[in-house]
Amino acid sequence: MNKSNIRKLLNGGVILASKYPILSVKVKLFEGACAGGDKLADKGVLYCKILKDGLIVHVFSTHLQAWNDPRSRCMRKMQMEMVKKFMSGMNIDEVNDAVLFVGDLNVDYWLNKTNNEYDEMLEFFEMNDPSVVCPQQTSTVDTMDKQVPVAEFKHCRKYSFDPRVNALAANGLSSDGSLELLDYILYSRTHRQPQKATSWIYPLTTSTPWSWRSQLHYNLSDHFPVMSEFTFEM
């Protein structure tokens, strides 16, 4: 059987929606560059060019290889190389356009002291992480109107994957009980820079429960969403 004709059982888990006009959409699939159970998912990177109030924002969204064993990290690095090549091929205006790299990158911030994968990722893509859990980035936070006051950001959750408080994370296929920060909204260092930037984990839930495996759930996913605000001078 020709392996290229075998359909994946799952999609890549990436969707991008915008309240502002989407000018262009492109997709790059990882195809065979997956390991373990991820071979069943049609993973890749989704690109959207968005126009917001005169500002062009290029958004690259992906769901990288899961798990932290050596083979998975190697495959994740291979996927990153594919994403970077895909980004480079867009010929984006470095002066006027903003670039965001977002998604479940499956790189655990809290393991960085032992494996350096998080720092290596930022350097490889030339990205900054405005997350409030990153000490080097908290200085970018300024007072802006938010549902969650800026002063309280440091008290927000440290983990986007937290099986202690999210039953979907506790009972999912990828859970081993670890507390992880895997989801990010990063911005490019080499393109248009924001005046202010911050992102934080928001434990969003629904007020109407839904049923899965004979249990009622209020969480929307096994991962908590990451929210972000960027201010650009126009």
TIVOFI-433522 format. One record per residue: y, z, x of N, C-alpha, C in turn; residue in three letters. Coordinates in nm, 2 decimals, padded with zeros to 4 digits. Each point is the difference from the previous one (the first is absolute). Example, Ala and Ser with C-alpha at 12.3 -4.5 7.8 and 13.67 -1.06 7.14 Angstrom:
2
    n.v    n.w    n.u   ca.v   ca.w   ca.u    c.v    c.w    c.u type
 -00.57  00.78  01.32  00.12  00.00 -00.09  00.12  00.00  00.09  ala
  00.11 -00.07 -00.04  00.11  00.00  00.09  00.11  00.08 -00.08  ser
// end
This chain:
234
    n.v    n.w    n.u   ca.v   ca.w   ca.u    c.v    c.w    c.u type
 -00.12  00.00  00.08  00.12  00.00 -00.08  00.12  00.00  00.09  met
  00.10 -00.08 -00.04  00.13 -00.01  00.08  00.08  00.13 -00.03  asn
  00.02  00.08  00.10  00.07  00.13 -00.02  00.14 -00.03 -00.06  lys
  00.07 -00.11  00.03  00.13 -00.03 -00.05  00.00 -00.01 -00.15  ser
 -00.12 -00.02 -00.06 -00.01 -00.02 -00.14 -00.03  00.13 -00.08  asn
 -00.02  00.10  00.08 -00.03  00.13 -00.07  00.13  00.07 -00.04  ile
  00.01  00.02 -00.13  00.12  00.06 -00.06  00.00  00.16  00.03  arg
  00.11  00.05  00.02  00.02  00.14  00.02 -00.02  00.07 -00.13  lys
 -00.05  00.13  00.00 -00.02  00.07 -00.12  00.13  00.07 -00.05  leu
  00.09  00.03  00.09  00.12  00.07 -00.03  00.12 -00.08  00.05  leu
  00.12  00.02 -00.06  00.12 -00.06  00.05  00.05  00.09  00.12  asn
  00.11 -00.04  00.06  00.05  00.07  00.11  00.08  00.12 -00.03  gly
  00.02  00.03 -00.13  00.07  00.12 -00.04  00.15 -00.01  00.03  gly
  00.06 -00.12  00.00  00.14 -00.01  00.03  00.07 -00.08 -00.12  val
  00.11  00.05 -00.05  00.08 -00.07 -00.10  00.15  00.04  00.03  ile
  00.08 -00.10 -00.01  00.15  00.03  00.02  00.08 -00.05 -00.12  leu
  00.07  00.10 -00.06  00.09 -00.03 -00.11  00.14  00.02  00.03  ala
  00.09 -00.07 -00.05  00.14  00.01  00.03  00.09 -00.02 -00.12  ser
  00.10  00.09 -00.02  00.10 -00.02 -00.10  00.11 -00.10  00.04  lys
 -00.01 -00.04  00.12  00.10 -00.11  00.06 -00.08 -00.12  00.02  tyr
  00.07 -00.12  00.01 -00.07 -00.13  00.01 -00.09 -00.01  00.13  pro
 -00.12 -00.04 -00.02 -00.09 -00.03  00.11  00.01 -00.15  00.03  ile
  00.05 -00.03  00.12  00.03 -00.14  00.03 -00.12 -00.07  00.06  leu
 -00.09  00.07  00.06 -00.12 -00.06  00.07 -00.11  00.10  00.01  ser
 -00.12 -00.06 -00.01 -00.12  00.09  00.01 -00.11 -00.07  00.08  val
 -00.05  00.07  00.10 -00.11 -00.06  00.08 -00.11  00.11  00.03  lys
 -00.12 -00.04  00.02 -00.11  00.09  00.02 -00.08 -00.04  00.12  val
 -00.04  00.09  00.09 -00.09 -00.02  00.11 -00.12  00.09 -00.02  lys
 -00.12 -00.05 -00.01 -00.12  00.08 -00.02 -00.06  00.03  00.14  leu
 -00.06  00.12  00.01 -00.07  00.04  00.12 -00.13 -00.07  00.01  phe
 -00.06 -00.04 -00.11 -00.13 -00.06 -00.01 -00.11  00.08  00.07  glu
 -00.05 -00.05  00.11 -00.11  00.07  00.07  00.04  00.12  00.08  gly
  00.13  00.03  00.02  00.05  00.11  00.08  00.00  00.13 -00.08  ala
 -00.12  00.04 -00.04 -00.02  00.13 -00.07 -00.13  00.06  00.04  cys
 -00.01  00.13 -00.02 -00.12  00.07  00.04 -00.05  00.09 -00.11  ala
 -00.13  00.03  00.00 -00.05  00.09 -00.09  00.02 -00.04 -00.15  gly
  00.02  00.09 -00.09  00.03 -00.03 -00.14  00.11 -00.09 -00.02  gly
  00.10  00.00  00.09  00.12 -00.09 -00.02 -00.04 -00.14  00.00  asp
 -00.12 -00.04  00.05 -00.04 -00.14 -00.01 -00.01 -00.05 -00.14  lys
 -00.01  00.09 -00.09 -00.01 -00.04 -00.14  00.13 -00.02 -00.07  leu
  00.11  00.04  00.07  00.13 -00.02 -00.05  00.08 -00.12  00.06  ala
  00.07 -00.07 -00.08  00.07 -00.12  00.04  00.14  00.04  00.06  asp
  00.00  00.07  00.11  00.12  00.06  00.06  00.08 -00.10  00.07  lys
  00.13  00.03  00.01  00.09 -00.09  00.07  00.14  00.05 -00.01  gly
  00.10 -00.08  00.03  00.14  00.04 -00.01  00.07 -00.09 -00.10  val
  00.08  00.06 -00.08  00.08 -00.07 -00.10  00.15  00.01  00.04  leu
  00.06 -00.12  00.00  00.14 -00.01  00.04  00.09 -00.05 -00.12  tyr
  00.11  00.07 -00.02  00.10 -00.04 -00.10  00.14  00.00  00.06  cys
  00.07 -00.10 -00.03  00.14 -00.01  00.04  00.09  00.03 -00.12  lys
  00.07  00.11  00.01  00.07  00.05 -00.12  00.16 -00.01  00.02  ile
  00.07 -00.04 -00.10  00.15  00.00  00.00  00.05  00.12 -00.08  leu
  00.07  00.09  00.07  00.06  00.11 -00.07  00.15  00.01  00.02  lys
  00.08 -00.03 -00.09  00.14  00.01  00.01  00.05 -00.07  00.12  asp
 -00.05 -00.12  00.03  00.05 -00.07  00.12 -00.08  00.03  00.13  gly
 -00.08  00.10  00.00 -00.08  00.03  00.12 -00.14 -00.05 -00.01  leu
 -00.04 -00.08  00.10 -00.14 -00.04  00.01 -00.09  00.10  00.06  ile
 -00.10  00.04 -00.07 -00.10  00.10  00.04 -00.14 -00.06  00.01  val
 -00.06  00.00  00.12 -00.13 -00.05  00.02 -00.10  00.12  00.00  his
 -00.09  00.00 -00.10 -00.10  00.11 -00.01 -00.14 -00.05  00.03  val
 -00.06  00.06  00.09 -00.14 -00.02  00.04 -00.08  00.12 -00.05  phe
 -00.09 -00.02 -00.09 -00.08  00.10 -00.05 -00.15 -00.02  00.02  ser
 -00.07  00.11  00.05 -00.14 -00.02  00.03 -00.08  00.13 -00.02  thr
 -00.13 -00.02  00.01 -00.10  00.11 -00.01 -00.10 -00.01  00.11  his
  00.03  00.07  00.11 -00.08 -00.02  00.12 -00.13  00.06  00.00  leu
 -00.09 -00.03  00.09 -00.13  00.05  00.02 -00.01  00.16 -00.01  gln
 -00.09  00.05 -00.08 -00.01  00.14 -00.02 -00.09  00.06  00.11  ala
  00.01  00.14  00.00 -00.08  00.09  00.09  00.05  00.00  00.14  trp
 -00.04  00.10  00.07  00.05  00.03  00.14 -00.11  00.00  00.11  asn
 -00.11 -00.06 -00.03 -00.10 -00.02  00.11  00.05 -00.11  00.09  asp
 -00.06  00.00  00.12  00.05 -00.10  00.10 -00.01 -00.15 -00.05  pro
 -00.10 -00.04 -00.07 -00.01 -00.13 -00.05  00.11 -00.03 -00.11  arg
  00.02  00.09 -00.08  00.11 -00.02 -00.10  00.14 -00.01  00.06  ser
  00.02  00.09  00.10  00.13 -00.01  00.07  00.02 -00.13  00.07  arg
 -00.11 -00.05  00.06  00.00 -00.13  00.06  00.03 -00.11 -00.10  cys
 -00.06  00.00 -00.11  00.02 -00.10 -00.10  00.14  00.01 -00.06  met
  00.05  00.12 -00.01  00.14  00.02 -00.05  00.10 -00.06  00.09  arg
 -00.03  00.02  00.13  00.09 -00.06  00.10  00.00 -00.15 -00.01  lys
 -00.12 -00.06 -00.02 -00.01 -00.14 -00.01  00.08 -00.05 -00.13  met
 -00.01  00.07 -00.10  00.08 -00.03 -00.12  00.15  00.01  00.02  gln
  00.04  00.10  00.08  00.14  00.01  00.03  00.05 -00.12  00.08  met
 -00.09 -00.05  00.09  00.04 -00.12  00.08  00.02 -00.12 -00.09  glu
 -00.09 -00.01 -00.10  00.02 -00.11 -00.10  00.12  00.02 -00.08  met
  00.04  00.12 -00.04  00.12  00.02 -00.08  00.12 -00.03  00.09  val
  00.00  00.04  00.12  00.12 -00.03  00.09  00.02 -00.14  00.02  lys
 -00.11 -00.08  00.02  00.01 -00.14  00.02  00.05 -00.07 -00.13  lys
 -00.04  00.05 -00.12  00.04 -00.05 -00.12  00.15  00.03 -00.02  phe
  00.05  00.12  00.04  00.14  00.03 -00.01  00.08 -00.09  00.09  met
 -00.04 -00.02  00.12  00.07 -00.08  00.10  00.02 -00.14 -00.05  ser
 -00.10 -00.05 -00.08  00.01 -00.14 -00.04  00.10 -00.02 -00.11  gly
  00.06  00.10 -00.05  00.10 -00.01 -00.11  00.14 -00.04  00.05  met
  00.03  00.01  00.13  00.13 -00.04  00.05  00.11  00.07 -00.08  asn
  00.00  00.13  00.00  00.09  00.08 -00.08  00.13  00.02  00.08  ile
  00.12 -00.01 -00.07  00.13  00.02  00.06  00.01  00.15  00.04  asp
  00.01  00.02  00.13  00.00  00.14  00.05  00.13  00.07 -00.02  glu
  00.11 -00.08 -00.02  00.13  00.06 -00.02  00.03  00.04 -00.14  val
 -00.03 -00.08 -00.09  00.04  00.01 -00.14 -00.11  00.06 -00.10  asn
 -00.13 -00.02  00.04 -00.11  00.04 -00.09 -00.06  00.13  00.04  asp
 -00.05  00.07 -00.11 -00.07  00.13  00.03 -00.15 -00.03 -00.02  ala
 -00.08  00.07  00.08 -00.15 -00.01 -00.01 -00.07  00.13 -00.02  val
 -00.08  00.01 -00.10 -00.08  00.12 -00.03 -00.15 -00.03  00.02  leu
 -00.07  00.10  00.05 -00.15 -00.01  00.01 -00.05  00.12 -00.07  phe
 -00.08 -00.02 -00.11 -00.03  00.11 -00.09 -00.15 -00.01 -00.03  val
 -00.06  00.11 -00.05 -00.13  00.01 -00.05 -00.09  00.11  00.05  gly
 -00.12  00.00 -00.04 -00.10  00.09  00.05 -00.05 -00.05  00.13  asp
  00.06  00.04  00.11 -00.03 -00.05  00.13 -00.12  00.07  00.07  leu
 -00.05  00.10 -00.07 -00.12  00.08  00.05  00.01  00.05  00.14  asn
  00.12  00.02  00.04  00.03  00.06  00.13  00.05  00.14 -00.03  val
 -00.07  00.11  00.04  00.03  00.13 -00.04  00.11  00.06  00.10  asp
  00.11  00.03 -00.06  00.11  00.05  00.08 -00.04  00.13  00.07  tyr
 -00.08  00.08 -00.07 -00.04  00.14  00.06 -00.10 -00.01  00.10  trp
 -00.06 -00.12  00.03 -00.10 -00.01  00.11  00.07 -00.06  00.12  leu
  00.13 -00.03 -00.01  00.07 -00.06  00.11 -00.01  00.07  00.13  asn
  00.00  00.13  00.00  00.00  00.08  00.12 -00.13 -00.01  00.08  lys
 -00.11 -00.05 -00.07 -00.13 -00.01  00.06 -00.03 -00.15  00.03  thr
  00.05 -00.09 -00.08 -00.04 -00.14  00.02  00.12 -00.10  00.03  asn
  00.12  00.05 -00.02  00.12 -00.08  00.02  00.01 -00.13 -00.09  asn
 -00.08 -00.01 -00.10 -00.01 -00.13 -00.07  00.13 -00.02 -00.08  glu
  00.06  00.11 -00.05  00.13 -00.01 -00.08  00.11 -00.06  00.09  tyr
  00.02  00.07  00.12  00.10 -00.05  00.09 -00.02 -00.14  00.05  asp
 -00.13 -00.03  00.02 -00.03 -00.14  00.05  00.03 -00.10 -00.11  glu
 -00.02  00.04 -00.12  00.03 -00.09 -00.12  00.15 -00.03 -00.01  met
  00.08  00.10  00.01  00.14 -00.01  00.00  00.05 -00.09  00.11  leu
 -00.05  00.02  00.12  00.05 -00.08  00.11 -00.05 -00.14 -00.01  glu
 -00.12 -00.02 -00.04 -00.06 -00.14 -00.02  00.08 -00.08 -00.09  phe
  00.04  00.06 -00.12  00.07 -00.08 -00.10  00.16  00.01  00.02  phe
  00.04  00.09  00.10  00.14  00.02  00.02  00.07  00.05 -00.13  glu
 -00.07  00.10 -00.06  00.05  00.06 -00.13  00.04  00.14  00.02  met
  00.09  00.05 -00.09  00.03  00.14 -00.01 -00.05  00.06 -00.13  asn
 -00.04  00.12  00.00 -00.05  00.07 -00.11  00.11  00.11 -00.05  asp
  00.06 -00.02 -00.11  00.10  00.09 -00.05 -00.06  00.12 -00.07  pro
 -00.13  00.02  00.00 -00.06  00.11 -00.07  00.06  00.14  00.04  ser
  00.02  00.08 -00.10  00.05  00.14  00.03 -00.09  00.09  00.07  val
 -00.13 -00.04  00.01 -00.10  00.09  00.07  00.01 -00.03  00.15  val
  00.07 -00.11  00.04  00.01 -00.04  00.14  00.13  00.06  00.06  cys
 -00.02  00.10  00.09  00.12  00.07  00.05  00.11 -00.09  00.06  pro
 -00.04 -00.11  00.07  00.10 -00.08  00.06  00.08 -00.08 -00.10  gln
 -00.04  00.00 -00.13  00.07 -00.08 -00.10  00.08  00.08 -00.10  gln
 -00.01  00.13  00.00  00.07  00.08 -00.10  00.15 -00.01  00.01  thr
  00.05 -00.04  00.12  00.15 -00.01  00.02  00.05 -00.12 -00.08  ser
 -00.08 -00.09 -00.05  00.05 -00.11 -00.08  00.03  00.04 -00.14  thr
 -00.05  00.11 -00.04  00.02  00.04 -00.14  00.15  00.04 -00.03  val
  00.06 -00.05 -00.10  00.13  00.03 -00.04  00.00  00.04 -00.15  asp
  00.11  00.06 -00.04  00.01  00.04 -00.14  00.03 -00.11 -00.09  thr
 -00.10 -00.03 -00.08  00.00 -00.11 -00.10 -00.05  00.06 -00.13  met
  00.04 -00.06 -00.11 -00.06  00.05 -00.13 -00.14 -00.04 -00.01  asp
 -00.09  00.10 -00.02 -00.14 -00.03 -00.01 -00.06  00.10 -00.11  lys
 -00.11 -00.04 -00.05 -00.07  00.10 -00.09 -00.04  00.12  00.07  gln
 -00.04 -00.02  00.13 -00.04  00.11  00.09  00.11  00.02  00.10  val
  00.07  00.12  00.00  00.12  00.01  00.09 -00.05 -00.01  00.15  pro
  00.09 -00.06  00.08 -00.04 -00.02  00.14 -00.04  00.13  00.07  val
  00.07  00.11 -00.04 -00.03  00.13  00.07 -00.14  00.04 -00.03  ala
 -00.07 -00.05 -00.10 -00.13  00.04 -00.03 -00.11 -00.10  00.05  glu
  00.05 -00.11  00.07 -00.10 -00.10  00.04 -00.10  00.07  00.10  phe
  00.04  00.09  00.09 -00.09  00.05  00.09 -00.11  00.09 -00.06  lys
  00.02  00.03 -00.13 -00.10  00.07 -00.07 -00.09 -00.09 -00.08  his
  00.02 -00.13  00.00 -00.09 -00.09 -00.06 -00.13  00.00  00.07  cys
 -00.10 -00.07 -00.06 -00.13  00.00  00.05 -00.01 -00.07  00.13  arg
 -00.09  00.05  00.09 -00.03 -00.06  00.13 -00.11 -00.10  00.00  lys
 -00.07 -00.01 -00.11 -00.12 -00.08  00.00  00.01 -00.10 -00.12  tyr
 -00.03 -00.13  00.02 -00.01 -00.09 -00.11 -00.14 -00.01 -00.05  ser
 -00.09  00.05  00.07 -00.14  00.01 -00.04 -00.04  00.15  00.01  phe
 -00.01  00.07 -00.11 -00.02  00.14 -00.01 -00.11  00.04 -00.10  asp
 -00.12  00.01  00.04 -00.11  00.04 -00.09  00.01  00.14 -00.06  pro
  00.09  00.08  00.06  00.01  00.14 -00.06  00.06 -00.01 -00.14  arg
  00.09 -00.09 -00.02  00.08  00.00 -00.12 -00.02 -00.13 -00.08  val
 -00.07 -00.10  00.05 -00.03 -00.12 -00.06 -00.15 -00.03 -00.01  asn
 -00.05  00.01 -00.13 -00.14 -00.01 -00.02 -00.05 -00.14  00.04  ala
  00.08 -00.10 -00.02 -00.04 -00.14  00.04 -00.02 -00.01  00.15  leu
  00.08  00.08  00.08 -00.02  00.00  00.14 -00.13  00.08  00.04  ala
 -00.02  00.11 -00.08 -00.11  00.08  00.04 -00.14 -00.06 -00.03  ala
  00.00 -00.09 -00.11 -00.13 -00.06 -00.04 -00.01 -00.14  00.03  asn
  00.09 -00.06  00.08  00.00 -00.14  00.03 -00.10 -00.04  00.11  gly
 -00.02 -00.13  00.01 -00.10 -00.04  00.10  00.05  00.02  00.14  leu
  00.13  00.01  00.02  00.06  00.01  00.14  00.03  00.14  00.04  ser
 -00.03  00.10 -00.09  00.04  00.13  00.03 -00.11  00.08  00.08  ser
  00.05  00.07  00.10 -00.09  00.09  00.08  00.07  00.14  00.00  asp
  00.10  00.02 -00.09  00.07  00.13  00.00  00.12  00.01  00.09  gly
  00.03 -00.11  00.07  00.11  00.01  00.10  00.13 -00.01 -00.08  ser
  00.11  00.06  00.06  00.13 -00.01 -00.05  00.07 -00.10  00.08  leu
  00.06 -00.11 -00.06  00.05 -00.11  00.08  00.13 -00.05 -00.05  glu
  00.08 -00.05  00.09  00.12 -00.08 -00.03 -00.03 -00.14  00.05  leu
 -00.03 -00.09 -00.10 -00.05 -00.14  00.03  00.10 -00.11 -00.05  leu
  00.09  00.04 -00.08  00.08 -00.10 -00.07  00.15  00.01  00.04  asp
  00.06 -00.12  00.02  00.13 -00.01  00.07  00.09 -00.11 -00.06  tyr
  00.13  00.03  00.02  00.10 -00.11 -00.02  00.08  00.00  00.13  ile
 -00.02 -00.10  00.08  00.06 -00.01  00.13  00.10 -00.11  00.00  leu
  00.10  00.01  00.09  00.10 -00.11  00.01  00.01 -00.05  00.14  tyr
  00.03 -00.13  00.02  00.01 -00.06  00.13  00.11  00.05  00.08  ser
 -00.02  00.02  00.13  00.10  00.04  00.10  00.08 -00.12  00.04  arg
 -00.06 -00.12 -00.01  00.06 -00.12  00.06  00.07 -00.09 -00.10  thr
  00.01  00.04 -00.13  00.07 -00.07 -00.10  00.12  00.09 -00.05  his
  00.06 -00.04 -00.11  00.11  00.07 -00.06 -00.03  00.14 -00.02  arg
  00.09  00.09  00.05 -00.03  00.15  00.00  00.07  00.06 -00.12  gln
 -00.07  00.10 -00.07  00.06  00.07 -00.10  00.10  00.11  00.05  pro
  00.10  00.03 -00.07  00.09  00.11  00.03 -00.07  00.13 -00.02  gln
 -00.08  00.01 -00.10 -00.07  00.12 -00.04 -00.14 -00.04 -00.04  lys
 -00.10  00.08  00.03 -00.14 -00.03 -00.04 -00.08  00.13 -00.01  ala
 -00.08  00.01 -00.10 -00.09  00.12 -00.01 -00.12 -00.04 -00.09  thr
 -00.11  00.06  00.02 -00.11 -00.02 -00.09 -00.08  00.13 -00.01  ser
 -00.07  00.02 -00.11 -00.06  00.12 -00.03 -00.12 -00.02 -00.09  trp
 -00.10  00.09  00.01 -00.12 -00.01 -00.09  00.04  00.07 -00.13  ile
 -00.03 -00.07 -00.11  00.03  00.05 -00.13 -00.12  00.01 -00.09  tyr
 -00.05  00.12 -00.03 -00.12  00.02 -00.08  00.01 -00.04 -00.14  pro
  00.02 -00.13 -00.03  00.02 -00.05 -00.13 -00.12  00.01 -00.09  leu
  00.01  00.05 -00.12 -00.11  00.01 -00.09  00.04 -00.06 -00.14  thr
 -00.10 -00.02 -00.08  00.03 -00.04 -00.14 -00.01  00.12 -00.09  thr
  00.08 -00.01 -00.11 -00.01  00.11 -00.10 -00.11 -00.02 -00.10  ser
 -00.06 -00.12  00.00 -00.11 -00.03 -00.09 -00.13 -00.02  00.09  thr
 -00.09  00.09 -00.01 -00.12 -00.01  00.08 -00.09 -00.13 -00.03  pro
 -00.07 -00.04  00.10 -00.10 -00.11 -00.02 -00.13  00.04  00.05  trp
 -00.11 -00.06 -00.04 -00.13  00.05  00.02 -00.07 -00.09  00.11  ser
 -00.07  00.06  00.09 -00.08 -00.06  00.10 -00.11  00.09  00.04  trp
 -00.12 -00.05  00.00 -00.12  00.08  00.03 -00.01  00.12 -00.08  arg
  00.03 -00.01 -00.13  00.00  00.10 -00.10  00.09  00.12  00.03  ser
  00.11 -00.03  00.08  00.10  00.10  00.02  00.14 -00.05 -00.03  gln
  00.08  00.09 -00.04  00.14 -00.04 -00.03  00.08  00.01  00.12  leu
  00.09 -00.10  00.03  00.08 -00.01  00.12  00.15 -00.02 -00.03  his
  00.08  00.06  00.08  00.15 -00.02 -00.01  00.05 -00.07  00.12  tyr
 -00.07  00.00  00.11  00.05 -00.08  00.11 -00.02 -00.15 -00.02  asn
  00.08 -00.08  00.06  00.00 -00.15 -00.03 -00.09 -00.07  00.10  leu
 -00.03  00.07  00.11 -00.08 -00.06  00.11 -00.06  00.11  00.09  ser
 -00.09 -00.03  00.09 -00.05  00.10  00.09  00.11  00.03  00.11  asp
  00.10 -00.09  00.01  00.11  00.02  00.09  00.13  00.03 -00.08  his
  00.08  00.09  00.05  00.13  00.02 -00.06  00.09 -00.11  00.05  phe
  00.10 -00.04 -00.09  00.09 -00.11  00.04  00.10  00.05  00.11  pro
  00.05 -00.09  00.07  00.11  00.03  00.09  00.13 -00.07 -00.05  val
  00.11  00.08 -00.01  00.12 -00.06 -00.05  00.10 -00.01  00.12  met
  00.10 -00.09 -00.02  00.09 -00.02  00.11  00.13 -00.04 -00.05  ser
  00.11  00.03  00.08  00.14 -00.05 -00.03  00.06 -00.05  00.13  glu
  00.06 -00.12 -00.01  00.07 -00.06  00.11  00.14 -00.04 -00.05  phe
  00.09  00.03  00.09  00.14 -00.04 -00.03  00.05 -00.10  00.11  thr
  00.04 -00.12 -00.04  00.04 -00.10  00.10  00.15 -00.03 -00.03  phe
  00.07 -00.02  00.11  00.14 -00.04 -00.01  00.01 -00.14 -00.04  glu
  00.08 -00.03 -00.11  00.01 -00.13 -00.05  00.14 -00.06  00.03  met
// end
